[in-house]
Amino acid sequence: MERNQEALKRRLVELAFEITGEGELGEDQDYDVYLTSPLPELGVDSLTALELAVHLEREFGTRLEEQELTQIRTLEDIVRFVEAKGD
């Protein structure tokens, strides 16, 4: 489970960068700092958050509900919702 959580965290950061074009995650880079950054600092708006959720559902089989999406402020929030659903 720990390995899946780490894969989820890294993939979320990668997806955020891919979707927004706001950066790139290097191999040795600490991606945890991005998980706790406010979404606007990463270039993620509400539409981008929805796109992230769609990618999550495709890649990890976890669907975030509309109510959950409105509560997301950081990528770490997404991780918590996914974990709560049993990852």
N, C-alpha and C positions, 0 to 999 in steps of 0.2 A: 504493500500500500504506500509506503514511504517513497518508493521509486516512482509510482504513478503520480503521487502528489508533486514530486520534483519535476517530472515530465510535464505535468499540467502547468505548473508555474512558468517553466521555461517557455513552453509553447504559447502561453498567454502573452508573454512579453514579446515574443517573436511575431505573433499575430498583430499585436498593437502596432509594432513598427512597420510590418508589411502593409497593413491597412491604411495607416496614416502617412507613411513615408517620412516619419519624424526622426528616425534613427536606425541604428543597426546594433545588434547584440553580438559582441565578440565572444570568442571561445572562452577566454579567461575572465570575462566581465562578470561582476556580481549583479545578477538580475534581481535580487531581492529588493534593492533600492527602488526599482521601477514598480514593484508590486505595491509599495506603500505610498507612492506618489499620487497626488490627486489626478484624476483622469485628464482634466484640461491641460495639465503640465505635460502630458504625453501626447497631446493633440487629439484626445479621444472625446468626442461629443456624444450626444444621446444616439445619433444615428450610427456612429462607429461602434458604440457599446452594443447595439442591436446586431450589428454585423459580427462582432466578436462572439455573441451568443449563438448565432447561426453556425459559425465555424466550430464552436465548442460542441454543439449538438452533433454535427457531422463527424468530428474527430473522436469525441469521447463518449457520445451517446447520452449526454446530459442536457436536458432541456431546462432553460430558465424561464420562468413565468414572467408576464408583464409586470406584476407587482414587485417581483424580485429585481427586475431590471431598473425600476425607479429608485431602488435603494442602493444601487452600486455607486460608490464614490472612488474606489481604487480597484486595481486588479486583484488585490488580496480579498476584497469583498466577493469577487466572483469565485475565487478558490474556496472560500467559506461556504458559499451556497452549493457548490458542486460537492464538497465534502459532506454537507448535511444531507444530500440526496443519496449518499452511499457510494459516490465515486465509482 
